[in-house]
């Protein structure tokens, strides 16, 4: 046989193999590594065809036998879908960024043959997307547990069509049958909770310590009845208890204790300034972490907590409530918020807030400012919260801008950058000063210190009775 004839023969056999692979893939029947190794061994027989013509015929016969064996082996494999194999998931109700969660899968084999599976899981993007394949073996007419550790990559809430791409390997290990098993996900990933719980436990212990030393009772214009006493000059006539006055024969007034449960409302600006990053982390993520720690601390101090998030319109609103239910609702909002490249609608947001929250509250606005003119709408609307509410604006400093402004220029371009940075910082400080003069409390901190600073400010305001 000439070399040209041998090449033509081998090309024809290769085309035959290609057609077979496409048909098999369409039918869900594929090679295993063992079947591929057998195919390579058969192909090596074709090399002998250059010298022995019968070797090509032997190779062709071996190919046909191998193809038949692969198809038969795949046909005998356990069907990787109901009613052959079924799967169910046992997962936590919610995950936390930076903390792995244990997810357990129960694989059930309803057939009389052992199921040898290679499974590739498809998860939502929040949980890492498509995963590498892993082996799962299920005994005949039995089940097995497959436990995996899931580490979320970012916070959010997502409903996704998850599932598995399952390869069921035949008894000979030559062929495999592929199918897809749908297993939808409804996942919520919350911001990091470890530091929040630690800070909350410390605050709770400190609160118990303070209460044990000196229980603080502030008497004044509250609405919690405390006791009766004799009326004196300067007391409000509306507080006179006429029944007690008639009984004792002298004017008696009711004394009230200032309410210790206040409202804390977290207001998140999701406009374009929150789309920037600081040290590779979204500025909004720093805001979410700070808001979460403040919510935990407020709940530990028995305050009502609510949240509002807005951009060019109000996206979420949770009225201030007490306890774990309120905290759960705040968590749900903080898990879903995302910044948008739009100008925030401050007038619309604060009109919405004024219509739905009439009780006095510490209104903590997480936002940012650039300069006086760009922040006029923000300043005007935040100041409108007074005197009914106590507004606190939390803004995040730009550390890179601060570093450029503190730079000692060595060349002319560095001098221009320094001058521009100083001008931006001066304009920003002017805007913050305008808010302070309007009666708004301002907390301007580096992003990584925002959580601790806002919690400390809240505790200070509460200790001084400003709420």
Residue pairs with C-beta under 8 A, 6 or more apart in sequence:
1 9
1 49
1 50
1 53
1 56
3 50
6 49
6 50
6 56
9 46
9 49
9 56
10 46
10 49
13 46
13 59
13 60
13 63
16 63
17 39
17 63
20 67
24 30
24 70
24 71
28 177
28 178
28 179
29 70
29 71
29 74
29 75
29 175
29 176
29 177
29 178
30 74
30 167
30 175
30 176
30 178
31 39
31 70
31 174
31 175
31 176
32 169
32 170
32 173
32 174
32 175
32 176
34 172
34 173
34 174
35 66
35 69
35 70
35 73
35 173
35 174
35 175
38 66
38 174
39 63
39 66
42 59
42 62
42 63
42 66
43 59
45 55
45 58
45 59
45 62
46 55
46 56
46 59
47 55
48 55
49 55
49 56
49 59
66 174
69 172
69 174
69 175
70 174
70 175
71 175
72 170
72 175
73 170
73 171
73 172
73 173
73 174
73 175
74 170
74 174
74 175
74 176
74 177
75 170
75 175
75 177
76 113
76 170
76 171
77 116
77 168
77 169
77 170
77 171
77 175
77 176
77 177
78 84
78 85
78 109
78 111
78 113
78 114
78 115
78 116
78 117
78 138
78 168
79 85
79 111
79 168
79 177
79 179
80 115
80 117
80 166
80 167
80 168
80 177
80 178
80 179
80 181
81 166
81 179
81 180
81 181
83 110
84 109
84 110
84 111
84 115
84 168
85 107
85 108
85 109
85 110
85 111
85 115
85 117
85 138
85 166
85 168
85 181
86 107
86 108
86 110
86 181
87 105
87 106
87 107
87 108
87 164
87 181
87 183
88 105
88 106
88 108
88 183
89 103
89 104
89 105
89 106
89 183
90 103
90 104
90 105
90 106
91 101
91 103
91 104
91 150
91 187
92 101
92 102
92 103
93 188
94 187
94 188
94 189
94 190
94 331
94 335
95 101
95 126
95 127
95 150
95 152
95 187
95 188
95 189
95 190
96 152
96 189
96 190
96 191
96 192
96 193
96 194
97 152
97 153
97 154
97 155
97 189
97 190
97 191
97 192
98 152
98 192
98 194
99 151
99 152
99 192
99 193
99 194
100 149
100 150
100 151
101 149
101 150
101 151
101 152
102 147
102 148
102 149
102 150
103 147
103 148
103 149
103 150
104 145
104 146
104 147
104 148
105 145
105 146
105 147
105 148
106 143
106 144
106 145
106 146
107 115
107 117
107 136
107 138
107 143
107 144
107 145
107 146
108 138
108 142
108 143
109 115
109 138
109 139
109 140
109 141
109 142
109 143
110 141
111 140
111 141
112 140
112 141
113 140
113 171
114 137
114 138
114 139
114 140
115 136
115 137
115 138
115 140
115 168
116 135
116 137
116 168
116 169
117 135
117 136
117 137
117 138
117 166
117 167
117 168
117 169
118 133
118 134
118 135
118 136
118 166
118 167
118 169
118 176
119 133
119 134
119 135
119 136
119 146
119 164
119 165
119 166
119 167
120 130
120 131
120 132
120 133
120 134
120 164
120 165
120 166
121 130
121 131
121 148
121 162
121 163
121 164
122 129
122 130
122 131
122 162
122 163
122 164
122 165
123 129
123 130
123 131
123 150
123 160
123 162
123 185
124 158
124 160
124 162
124 185
124 187
125 153
125 158
125 160
126 152
126 153
126 154
126 155
126 156
126 158
126 187
126 189
127 150
127 151
127 152
127 153
127 185
127 187
127 189
128 150
128 151
128 152
128 153
133 167
134 146
134 148
136 144
136 146
137 144
138 144
152 189
154 189
155 189
155 190
155 191
155 285
155 288
155 334
155 335
156 188
156 189
156 335
156 336
156 338
157 187
157 188
157 189
157 332
157 335
157 336
158 185
158 186
158 187
159 184
159 185
159 186
159 187
160 184
160 185
160 187
161 182
161 184
162 182
162 183
162 184
162 185
163 180
163 181
163 182
163 183
163 184
164 180
164 181
164 183
165 178
165 180
166 178
166 179
166 180
166 181
167 176
167 177
167 178
168 176
168 177
168 178
168 179
169 175
169 176
170 176
170 177
188 332
188 335
189 335
190 292
190 331
190 334
190 335
191 285
191 288
191 289
191 292
191 334
191 335
192 289
193 292
195 289
195 293
195 451
196 289
196 292
196 293
196 296
197 296
199 293
199 296
199 297
199 451
199 452
199 455
200 293
200 296
200 297
200 299
200 300
203 297
203 300
203 301
203 455
203 459
204 300
207 300
207 301
210 216
217 226
217 257
218 257
218 258
218 465
219 226
219 255
219 256
219 257
219 258
220 256
220 258
221 256
221 258
222 256
222 257
222 258
222 259
223 256
223 259
224 256
224 257
224 258
224 259
224 260
225 254
225 255
225 256
225 257
226 255
226 256
226 257
227 255
228 241
228 244
228 252
228 253
228 254
228 255
229 252
229 253
229 255
230 250
230 251
230 252
230 253
231 240
231 250
231 251
231 252
231 253
232 253
235 253
236 253
239 253
239 254
239 255
239 256
240 251
240 252
240 253
240 254
241 252
241 253
241 254
244 252
245 251
245 252
258 465
260 302
261 302
261 303
261 304
261 322
262 303
262 304
262 360
262 361
262 362
262 462
262 467
263 303
263 304
263 306
263 320
263 357
263 359
263 360
263 361
263 362
264 294
264 295
264 298
264 303
264 304
264 305
264 306
264 320
264 361
264 362
264 364
264 458
265 305
265 306
265 307
265 308
265 320
265 353
265 357
265 361
265 362
265 363
265 364
265 389
266 291
266 294
266 295
266 305
266 306
266 307
266 308
266 330
266 364
266 366
267 307
267 308
267 309
267 310
267 349
267 353
267 363
267 364
267 365
267 366
268 284
268 287
268 288
268 291
268 307
268 308
268 309
268 310
268 337
268 366
269 310
269 311
269 344
269 365
269 366
269 367
269 368
270 284
270 309
270 310
270 311
270 315
270 337
270 338
270 339
270 340
270 344
271 311
271 312
271 339
271 340
271 342
271 343
271 344
271 367
272 339
272 340
272 341
272 342
272 343
272 344
273 283
273 367
273 368
273 370
274 282
274 283
274 284
274 287
274 339
274 368
275 282
275 283
275 284
275 339
275 340
275 341
276 282
276 283
277 283
278 286
278 396
278 398
278 399
278 400
278 447
278 448
279 399
279 447
279 448
281 447
282 339
283 339
283 368
283 396
283 447
284 337
284 338
284 339
286 396
286 447
286 448
286 450
286 451
287 366
287 394
287 396
287 450
288 334
288 337
289 450
289 451
290 366
290 394
290 450
290 451
290 453
290 454
290 455
291 307
291 330
291 334
291 364
291 366
292 330
292 331
292 334
292 451
293 451
293 452
293 454
293 455
294 364
294 451
294 454
294 455
294 458
295 305
295 307
295 327
295 330
295 331
295 334
296 327
297 455
297 458
297 459
298 304
298 305
298 458
299 305
299 322
299 323
299 324
299 326
299 327
301 462
302 322
303 322
304 320
304 321
304 322
304 326
305 320
305 321
305 322
305 326
305 327
305 330
306 317
306 318
306 319
306 320
306 321
306 326
306 330
306 357
306 361
307 316
307 317
307 318
307 329
307 330
307 333
307 334
308 314
308 316
308 317
308 318
308 349
308 352
308 353
309 315
309 316
309 317
309 333
309 337
310 344
310 345
310 348
310 349
310 352
311 339
311 340
311 342
311 344
311 345
312 340
312 342
312 343
312 344
312 345
313 345
313 348
313 349
314 348
314 349
314 352
315 337
316 333
316 336
316 337
317 352
317 356
318 326
318 329
318 330
318 333
319 356
319 357
320 326
320 357
320 359
320 361
321 329
344 367
344 378
346 377
346 378
346 380
346 381
346 382
347 377
347 381
349 381
350 381
350 382
350 384
350 385
353 363
354 384
358 388
360 388
360 389
360 390
360 467
361 389
361 390
362 389
362 390
362 392
362 458
362 461
362 467
363 385
363 389
363 390
363 391
363 392
364 392
364 394
364 454
364 458
365 382
365 391
365 392
365 393
365 394
366 394
367 378
367 393
367 394
367 395
368 395
368 396
369 375
369 378
369 395
369 428
369 431
369 432
369 435
370 424
370 427
370 428
370 431
371 424
371 427
371 428
371 430
371 431
372 427
372 430
372 431
372 434
374 431
375 431
375 434
375 435
378 435
379 431
379 434
379 435
379 438
379 440
382 391
382 393
382 435
382 438
382 440
383 391
383 435
383 438
383 439
383 440
385 391
385 440
386 438
386 439
386 440
390 441
390 461
390 466
390 467
391 439
391 440
391 441
392 440
392 441
392 442
392 443
392 454
392 457
392 461
393 435
393 440
393 441
393 442
393 443
394 443
394 445
394 450
394 453
394 454
395 432
395 442
395 443
395 444
395 445
396 444
396 445
396 446
396 447
396 450
397 444
397 445
397 446
397 447
399 446
399 447
401 421
401 424
401 425
402 421
402 425
404 417
404 418
404 421
405 418
405 421
405 422
405 425
407 414
407 417
407 418
407 421
409 415
409 417
409 418
432 442
432 444
435 442
436 442
441 457
441 461
443 453
443 454
443 457
445 453
445 454
461 467
